[in-house]
């Protein structure tokens, strides 16, 4: 059976294709033509095993992501099946897929809810997810400056990110970034709010992707209270996992603001933007994302292999 590594997956994937296959998968999920399982966590001591799966018949794939978390370190793998025949197709390392699909869904949500002329991008947290978000957002929007914070940020990391994203990068404190950002990504390991939500610019789009644990939050009540819309991937899973929402005070009115991504994606680009309000996208990561992107990578690998065989035959 085929096995694809993270390095191979980075070479097989690109932002536009990942965003396209995810948009299709979520729209079909909303129409009842795809299905997914909530994450199940099993833990003994410091070792946690998590599993989540999805079936996407139109993309001819089904599968599950399985991963361990040990002392904060993640190790992911996806098992992919043919949804029509049931045949096992491949195993895939899923670190790369997790980065690609999380950032891509944030961009899809922002295309509807962020200022289409957004020029200042803030990223809080410069791990794999923070960097992936910086790169995809700088491709999707006309970003003129990138403001970043991380506990270990330095000039060398800023210079490297500047080369990767093609825009000036400046390190600042979270509270300084929150005041200036048109689009703000929180991709940290923080268990406490990173900034005062009262200081966000009107019209700011916030993508909170750092945690799927009910005991951790990156956003405070002020941010959520100001939000006109809170977009989530799938309410059934998000409301059981997202500490940002679970720990929010009742007067934030979360439940009256929720919009699932499958509904949000039916809007035209920019249609959900409110110049006077705040739009929040809270991501926890759901199975349909992993399986859709794994299917895309598998199909691209097979196409590349077939092309090589044709060349070799001649």
C-alpha positions, 0 to 999 in steps of 0.5 A: 500500500502506498505511503506518502510522507510530509515532504511528498505532500508539501510537494503535491499540494498548493493553496488554490487546489486545497481551498477548492477541494475543501470548499466542495467538501464542506458544501456537500457536507451541508447538503448531506452528501458527505459525512464525518465523525466527531473527534474521539480522544482516549488518554492514559497518563500523558499519552492521548490518542485521537481519531476522527473520520469522514466519507466524501463519495463525490471525491471517492474517498473515505478515511480516518486521521489518527494521532498521538499527543504526548507532552504536547507533541503531535504525530499524525497519520491518515488511512485513506480508502476508496469510498466506492470499492472500500479498498485501502488506498494509502497511508499518509503522514498528516502533519503537512495536511493539517497545516495546509487544510487549517490555513485553507479553511481560515482563508475560505472563511475570511474571503467572505467575512474579512475586508476584501481590501485588508492590508495588515495581517497579524499572526500570534504564534509562529509554529507550523500553523502560524507560518502556514496561515501567514503564507496562505493569507499573503497569497489570498489578500493584498497584504502590505505588512505582516505583524507577528508575535511568538514567545521565541520570535527574533530578527532571523525568523522575521527575515525568513518569513519576509522572504517566504511571504513577500511582504515586510514583517515586524515583530510586536506584542499581541496587544499592539498587533490587535489594535492594527490588524485587519485580519488577525490569526491566533495560532498559539498554545495559549490557554488564556486570552492573548489580547483585549478584544475591546481594542480590535479595529472595527471590521477586523476578521479573527481566525482562532485556530490554536486550540481544540481543547475545552480548557484553553482559549485565545479570545476573551469575552470582549472579542466574542461579545463584539462579534456579529458572527462566529463561524465554526466548521461544525457546531456539533464538534466545535461546541464540545471542544472549543474553549474559546466558546465553552468558557465564554460568559453567557452574555456573549450570546455565542449561540445566537451568532453561530454560522457553520462553514458549510452555510458561510461558504454559500456567501459571495466573497466579501458578502459577510464583511461588516465594516463596523463589526467583528467576525470571528472564525473558530477552528478546531479541525474536523475530519472532512478537511483531512480526508478531502486534502488526503484524497487530493494528494493521492489523486495528484500522486497517481496522476504524476506516477501515470505521467512518468510511466507514459514518458518511460514507455516512450 
